[in-house]
Amino acid sequence: MMTAVAESWKELADTTQVKPRVLHWTVDRYRKAIQNGVFGEDERLELLFGGIYERMGANPPHAACIELLQEYFTERYFKKYGLRSENAVQLSDESLPQPDFVVVAYRSDHYAKNFPQITDVFVLIEVADSSLLVDRGKKKTAYALAGIPEYWIVNLKERQLELHLQPDRVQGLYRSVVMYAEDSKATSPFVGEVVVADILPSVDPE
């Protein structure tokens, strides 16, 4: 049985609890925190809607898929467009995600002074395995609200390409979402015909 003293301490604790203050981060504040060593530059973090989230760790299939995307787009668009993997894109004053791959307008300085902005982006791609719910949820909403014209999810779990088009910047959704199986060909407004198998890592045993 709880003693009278213990009960009085419990009552005191209940009445004096202070709710933790939730910080709302801007891009400027977030970047300054990194510069000041609050967060390590090599930490897998990204800013979405004013909140800081830890990005899922990469596994071998995820890393292989990013390399495939790099090869695929480099063969077609080298020095015609900027091809960036796991680098930040600024969507707003409170969102600075780091998509797995993005095709942006080519700049000779390679965005040395500022991250690419919404108007620089042609295609944005997330490679999804353990991150699938986030990529289909919070990230898809962020990209639609920003007006990213073409959003791909390379779904490693179901081995398919999920092509999102026609962003609705008011409701935060894509009006067109089409799933393309591994043995099919997708139609991308930017790329044209995409053989889905070409951007999926092999699952054959060594």
C-alpha positions as CSV (number, residue, x, y, z in Angstrom):
1,M,0.0,0.0,0.0
2,M,1.3,3.5,-0.9
3,T,2.1,5.5,2.2
4,A,0.7,8.9,2.9
5,V,4.1,10.5,2.1
6,A,4.4,8.7,-1.2
7,E,0.8,9.7,-2.1
8,S,1.6,13.4,-1.3
9,W,4.7,13.2,-3.5
10,K,2.6,11.7,-6.3
11,E,0.0,14.5,-6.0
12,L,2.8,17.1,-6.1
13,A,4.3,15.5,-9.2
14,D,0.9,15.4,-10.9
15,T,0.3,19.1,-10.4
16,T,3.8,20.3,-11.2
17,Q,4.5,18.3,-14.4
18,V,5.6,20.6,-17.2
19,K,4.8,19.7,-20.7
20,P,7.9,19.6,-23.0
21,R,8.1,22.4,-25.5
22,V,7.8,21.2,-29.0
23,L,10.2,23.1,-31.3
24,H,9.1,24.1,-34.7
25,W,12.1,24.2,-37.0
26,T,12.7,26.4,-40.0
27,V,15.2,25.6,-42.7
28,D,17.5,28.4,-41.6
29,R,17.3,27.3,-37.9
30,Y,17.9,23.7,-38.9
31,R,21.0,24.5,-41.0
32,K,22.4,26.7,-38.3
33,A,22.0,23.9,-35.8
34,I,24.0,21.6,-38.1
35,Q,26.7,24.3,-38.6
36,N,26.9,24.7,-34.8
37,G,27.3,21.0,-34.2
38,V,23.9,20.3,-32.7
39,F,23.4,17.7,-35.4
40,G,26.2,15.9,-37.2
41,E,26.4,16.5,-40.9
42,D,26.6,12.7,-41.4
43,E,23.4,12.0,-39.4
44,R,20.5,10.7,-41.5
45,L,18.1,13.5,-40.7
46,E,15.7,15.5,-42.7
47,L,13.2,18.4,-42.1
48,L,9.6,18.0,-43.0
49,F,6.8,20.4,-42.0
50,G,8.9,21.9,-39.3
51,G,9.8,18.6,-37.7
52,I,13.1,16.7,-37.7
53,Y,12.9,13.1,-38.7
54,E,15.5,10.3,-38.8
55,R,15.7,8.7,-42.3
56,M,15.7,5.0,-42.6
57,G,19.1,3.3,-42.8
58,A,20.1,2.0,-46.2
59,N,20.5,-1.7,-46.9
60,P,22.3,-3.3,-49.9
61,P,19.2,-3.5,-52.2
62,H,18.4,0.1,-51.4
63,A,21.9,1.2,-52.1
64,A,22.0,-0.9,-55.3
65,C,18.8,0.7,-56.5
66,I,20.2,4.2,-56.1
67,E,23.3,3.2,-58.1
68,L,21.0,1.9,-60.8
69,L,19.1,5.1,-60.9
70,Q,22.3,7.1,-61.1
71,E,23.5,4.9,-64.1
72,Y,20.1,5.0,-65.8
73,F,19.8,8.8,-65.7
74,T,23.5,9.5,-66.3
75,E,23.3,7.5,-69.6
76,R,20.5,9.7,-70.8
77,Y,21.0,13.2,-69.2
78,F,24.6,13.6,-68.2
79,K,25.4,17.4,-68.1
80,K,21.9,18.1,-69.5
81,Y,20.3,18.0,-66.1
82,G,21.6,17.9,-62.5
83,L,21.5,14.3,-61.1
84,R,21.6,14.3,-57.3
85,S,21.4,11.3,-54.9
86,E,20.6,11.6,-51.2
87,N,21.0,15.4,-51.3
88,A,18.5,18.0,-49.9
89,V,15.8,19.8,-51.9
90,Q,14.2,22.9,-50.3
91,L,10.4,22.6,-50.6
92,S,9.5,25.5,-48.3
93,D,10.8,27.4,-45.2
94,E,10.0,24.4,-43.1
95,S,10.7,21.4,-45.3
96,L,14.2,20.3,-46.5
97,P,13.9,16.6,-47.3
98,Q,16.7,14.5,-48.7
99,P,15.2,12.3,-51.5
100,D,17.0,9.3,-52.7
101,F,17.3,10.7,-56.2
102,V,16.3,13.8,-58.0
103,V,16.6,15.3,-61.5
104,V,17.0,19.1,-61.4
105,A,17.9,21.9,-63.7
106,Y,21.6,21.8,-64.6
107,R,23.8,24.5,-63.0
108,S,27.5,24.9,-63.6
109,D,28.0,25.6,-59.9
110,H,26.1,22.4,-58.9
111,Y,24.0,24.3,-56.4
112,A,27.1,25.2,-54.3
113,K,25.3,28.2,-52.6
114,N,21.8,27.0,-52.3
115,F,19.9,23.7,-52.4
116,P,17.6,23.1,-55.4
117,Q,14.2,24.8,-55.1
118,I,10.8,23.5,-56.2
119,T,11.1,25.1,-59.6
120,D,14.4,23.3,-60.3
121,V,12.9,19.8,-59.9
122,F,11.8,17.7,-62.8
123,V,11.6,14.2,-61.3
124,L,12.0,13.2,-57.6
125,I,12.5,9.6,-56.6
126,E,12.3,7.7,-53.3
127,V,13.5,4.1,-53.1
128,A,11.2,2.3,-50.6
129,D,11.5,-0.8,-48.6
130,S,11.2,-0.1,-44.8
131,S,10.3,3.5,-45.6
132,L,7.3,2.6,-47.8
133,L,4.6,4.0,-45.5
134,V,6.5,7.3,-45.0
135,D,7.2,7.6,-48.8
136,R,3.5,7.0,-49.5
137,G,2.4,9.2,-46.7
138,K,4.1,12.2,-45.2
139,K,6.6,12.6,-48.0
140,K,4.1,12.2,-50.8
141,T,2.0,14.9,-49.2
142,A,5.0,17.2,-48.9
143,Y,5.9,16.7,-52.5
144,A,2.4,17.2,-53.8
145,L,1.9,20.4,-51.7
146,A,5.2,21.7,-53.1
147,G,4.0,20.9,-56.7
148,I,6.7,18.4,-57.6
149,P,5.5,17.5,-61.1
150,E,6.7,13.9,-61.1
151,Y,7.2,11.7,-58.1
152,W,8.4,8.1,-58.3
153,I,8.4,5.5,-55.6
154,V,10.6,2.5,-56.5
155,N,8.9,-0.1,-54.4
156,L,11.5,-2.8,-53.5
157,K,9.0,-4.8,-51.4
158,E,6.5,-5.3,-54.2
159,R,9.0,-4.8,-57.0
160,Q,7.1,-2.1,-58.8
161,L,7.3,1.5,-59.9
162,E,4.7,3.9,-58.5
163,L,4.3,6.9,-60.7
164,H,2.7,10.0,-59.2
165,L,1.6,12.9,-61.5
166,Q,-0.6,16.0,-61.4
167,P,0.1,17.3,-57.9
168,D,-2.8,19.1,-56.2
169,R,-1.1,21.8,-54.1
170,V,-4.2,22.6,-52.1
171,Q,-5.1,19.0,-51.0
172,G,-1.6,17.7,-50.9
173,L,-2.2,14.7,-53.2
174,Y,-1.4,13.5,-56.7
175,R,-4.4,13.2,-59.1
176,S,-2.7,10.4,-61.0
177,V,-1.1,7.4,-59.4
178,V,-0.2,4.4,-61.5
179,M,1.5,1.2,-60.4
180,Y,3.8,-0.5,-62.9
181,A,4.9,-4.1,-62.3
182,E,8.5,-5.3,-62.7
183,D,7.7,-6.9,-66.1
184,S,6.0,-3.8,-67.5
185,K,6.9,-0.4,-69.1
186,A,6.0,2.8,-67.4
187,T,5.2,6.1,-69.3
188,S,6.9,9.1,-67.7
189,P,6.2,12.6,-69.0
190,F,9.9,13.4,-68.4
191,V,11.7,10.3,-69.4
192,G,9.3,8.6,-71.8
193,E,9.2,4.9,-71.7
194,V,10.7,3.3,-68.6
195,V,11.4,-0.5,-68.5
196,V,10.7,-1.0,-64.8
197,A,13.1,-4.0,-64.5
198,D,16.0,-1.6,-65.5
199,I,15.7,0.3,-62.2
200,L,15.1,-2.6,-59.9
201,P,18.1,-4.4,-58.3
202,S,18.5,-8.1,-59.0
203,V,17.2,-10.6,-56.6
204,D,18.9,-13.6,-58.1
205,P,21.3,-15.5,-55.8
206,E,25.0,-15.0,-56.4
